[in-house]
Structures are given as C-alpha cells and as structure tokens.
Amino acid sequence: MTSSSFPGRLTAYSGQSNKNGGKRCSRTLFVTLADGREVVVQFHTEQLDVDAFKIAKVALGSFVPDAEALANEELESAGAWAYSLTLMPGKLWLHGVAGKGAEGRIAVNKSLGRVFSKGFLADNSYEAVETKLRPHLDAILASPLEDILPYKATVENFAKRLDYFAQLPLWVAHYDLNGVNVLINEKCEVTALIDWELSTPLPFGAGFGRIHTIAGEYTGGEFWMPDEFEVAERGFWTELFDGMPEHIRTILEKRIDLVQDVVILATLLSCFFFEDGKVGVGQVALKALPKFMTYRIPFVRGQEQPYRE
C-alpha cells in the first residue's frame, strides 16, 4: 500500500492470526490518518466479504464496524488484500470483564441479548436454509468422520425438518461469537461486535448455538458452568425477546419449539463445522456435546435446569 493511497502513520500493531489450519492468514494494524482519524487496517490472504459487515450493520447499526476494500494491484498480485475498518470503542470482552466477577458475566450476557434483539432482517429464512444449512447438513451426513456417528440420526432428523426451520425469521448471526470478537465498556455493556467476515444471516436461533460458552466457558479443555451461569443465560434470552418488535416476538413465541430445535441444530453445526468444502470437528466442543444436546432454552424448560442430567 502506498502512502498516497493511505496517508497516515502506524500507531500500533495488534498481531496476526491464522484460521482454518493456516489457510487463512491476516495481519491487523491500527493507523492514524493525516486528518487525525484512527482506523483499523487488515491484510488478508483471501478476499474479505465486506457485504457481511454491511448486512449486519443494517440491523445492528453502530455496533458493527464499517468495512471497505482498499484497492492495491501490487498487493493483490502477491495474493494479499487490504481493508479499512472502523476502530470500534471498548475492550475485548476477554479483558474488559477481568475482575468484574459474576456481575460482569451477567451484564455482558444481558447486553448481548439487547444487541441481538435488533437482528431481524426478513420474515422467513428460506434462502439461508437452502444455501447455508442444507449444504452443511448434507456434508455432515456424507462425511466419513466417526465422531459424527452418534449424532447421525439427529442430523438426519434435522435435515428432514429444514423447511419448517425456514419459516422462522431471518436474523443476524455472528459466525464466531466469543471473548475476542465482543467489545465492552467499563459497565460490561457491549460496545461493538467485530470480525464479521465469515458470518451470514440465519434462521432465528441459529446464531445462538454458542449460548453455552457465552454464559459459561471452556476451561482446560472442559466445559465449565460458573455459579452465575443460569442467571446470565436467562438474562440473555429475556433481553433478546423483550427487545425485539412485539409482532416478531409473538410469532416466535408461537413457534418456540422450532426455535429450541434450531438452537440445538446450531450447537451441532458449531461442533461439526463446514469450511472450504470439508467437515471438521471441534474436539473441545465434541467433548461437551452430549451435555449441550440436552440444553433447553428458558421458554421451553420453565424453572427446570438448563441441561438434563
């Protein structure tokens, strides 16, 4: 990138990441422009889907950074692409919640629920089901991975019910909702959601298959439920439903069993991920999957525990 195409100076280097076994690599820089504005510049070894940012921003507004491709023939001929993104306020959830204890976790969960309550995009999800969920399920069923065998009947059942899931509203969904893609302020309120490039809208509920590790977490390769897990988890769902338009909430309440099933489907798909035409297995998630599969959302289980024993 030449100085004429991007006037400014480098103020900080945030690091680099490798995704999908090193096939996707990126480097992130914080840059101060000549006019004093600060932006994030990322270099990727694959083209970034900036439309994913735009779609999410339509619904979630200022919680999503603007993303813009920076054309540079020299970089692109070398197999690299540059992008400019809004520098978003807040600290990484992972760092910002440190020392805040149970109240911090609860506050973040409630705030996430409020943010995603604005995620409505369309009345149905037929296109997302056909282009995203069905190919993923078909790939799982065709995979020779032995880890899939205990769940194959469940996957087959979900595949038969996709047309029903498509009746749910289309909702903003983040591909990798975790402690480094959520930014928070000192009150543990969400200020931004970043790294949308692999995300796509999905039927309502399909973006919340990671509720287990939003309210809980993996520690030492094991799923851990802190004492405040259920308060945080219920807080997420309550804020999510309370914050959405009333007519959408009414529709979802009438189809709450479908929502429940889609959340479990999303949990499965998160474990048996589908990237670059291949099915892979998250080994830590696989270990916790038998427990995760017993999860019931609060509107289905009532006052019972989140997981069946």
Secondary structure as the mmCIF struct_conf table of DSSP 4:
data_model
#
loop_
_struct_conf.conf_type_id
_struct_conf.id
_struct_conf.beg_label_comp_id
_struct_conf.beg_label_asym_id
_struct_conf.beg_label_seq_id
_struct_conf.end_label_comp_id
_struct_conf.end_label_asym_id
_struct_conf.end_label_seq_id
TURN_TY1_P TURN_TY1_P1 SER A 3 SER A 5
BEND BEND1 PHE A 6 PHE A 6
STRN STRN1 GLY A 8 LYS A 19
TURN_TY1_P TURN_TY1_P2 ASN A 20 LYS A 23
STRN STRN2 ARG A 24 LEU A 33
TURN_TY1_P TURN_TY1_P3 ALA A 34 ASP A 35
BEND BEND2 GLY A 36 GLY A 36
STRN STRN3 GLU A 38 HIS A 44
BEND BEND3 THR A 45 GLU A 46
HELX_RH_AL_P HELX_RH_AL_P1 VAL A 50 LEU A 60
HELX_RH_3T_P HELX_RH_3T_P1 GLY A 61 PHE A 63
BEND BEND4 VAL A 64 VAL A 64
STRN STRN4 ALA A 67 LEU A 70
HELX_RH_AL_P HELX_RH_AL_P2 GLU A 73 SER A 77
TURN_TY1_P TURN_TY1_P4 ALA A 78 GLY A 79
STRN STRN5 TRP A 81 THR A 86
BEND BEND5 GLY A 90 GLY A 90
STRN STRN6 LYS A 91 LEU A 92
HELX_RH_AL_P HELX_RH_AL_P3 TRP A 93 GLY A 96
TURN_TY1_P TURN_TY1_P5 VAL A 97 GLY A 99
HELX_RH_AL_P HELX_RH_AL_P4 GLY A 101 PHE A 116
TURN_TY1_P TURN_TY1_P6 SER A 117 LYS A 118
STRN STRN7 PHE A 120 ALA A 122
BEND BEND6 ASP A 123 ASP A 123
HELX_RH_AL_P HELX_RH_AL_P5 TYR A 126 ALA A 128
HELX_RH_PI_P HELX_RH_PI_P1 VAL A 129 LEU A 133
HELX_RH_AL_P HELX_RH_AL_P6 ARG A 134 ALA A 142
HELX_RH_3T_P HELX_RH_3T_P2 GLU A 146 TYR A 151
HELX_RH_AL_P HELX_RH_AL_P7 LYS A 152 LYS A 160
TURN_TY1_P TURN_TY1_P7 ARG A 161 ARG A 161
HELX_RH_AL_P HELX_RH_AL_P8 LEU A 162 PHE A 165
TURN_TY1_P TURN_TY1_P8 ALA A 166 GLN A 167
BEND BEND7 LEU A 168 LEU A 168
HELX_LH_PP_P HELX_LH_PP_P1 PRO A 169 PRO A 169
STRN STRN8 LEU A 170 TRP A 171
TURN_TY1_P TURN_TY1_P9 TYR A 175 ASP A 176
BEND BEND8 ASN A 178 ASN A 178
TURN_TY1_P TURN_TY1_P10 GLY A 179 ASN A 181
STRN STRN9 VAL A 182 ILE A 184
TURN_TY1_P TURN_TY1_P11 GLU A 186 LYS A 187
BEND BEND9 CYS A 188 CYS A 188
STRN STRN10 VAL A 190 LEU A 193
TURN_TY1_P TURN_TY1_P12 GLU A 197 LEU A 198
STRN STRN11 LEU A 202 PRO A 203
TURN_TY1_P TURN_TY1_P13 PHE A 204 GLY A 205
HELX_RH_3T_P HELX_RH_3T_P3 ALA A 206 PHE A 208
TURN_TY1_P TURN_TY1_P14 GLY A 209 ARG A 210
HELX_RH_AL_P HELX_RH_AL_P9 ILE A 211 ALA A 215
BEND BEND10 GLY A 216 GLY A 216
STRN STRN12 GLU A 217 THR A 219
TURN_TY1_P TURN_TY1_P15 GLY A 220 GLY A 221
STRN STRN13 GLU A 222 TRP A 224
TURN_TY1_P TURN_TY1_P16 ASP A 227 GLU A 228
HELX_RH_AL_P HELX_RH_AL_P10 PHE A 229 GLY A 243
BEND BEND11 MET A 244 MET A 244
HELX_RH_AL_P HELX_RH_AL_P11 GLU A 246 LYS A 254
TURN_TY1_P TURN_TY1_P17 ARG A 255 ARG A 255
HELX_RH_AL_P HELX_RH_AL_P12 ILE A 256 CYS A 271
BEND BEND12 PHE A 272 PHE A 272
STRN STRN14 PHE A 274 GLU A 275
TURN_TY1_P TURN_TY1_P18 ASP A 276 GLY A 277
STRN STRN15 LYS A 278 VAL A 279
HELX_RH_AL_P HELX_RH_AL_P13 GLN A 283 PHE A 292
TURN_TY1_P TURN_TY1_P19 MET A 293 THR A 294
STRN STRN16 TYR A 295 TYR A 295
HELX_RH_AL_P HELX_RH_AL_P14 PRO A 298 ARG A 301
TURN_TY1_P TURN_TY1_P20 GLY A 302 GLN A 303
BEND BEND13 GLU A 304 GLU A 304
BEND BEND14 PRO A 306 PRO A 306
STRN STRN17 TYR A 307 TYR A 307
#
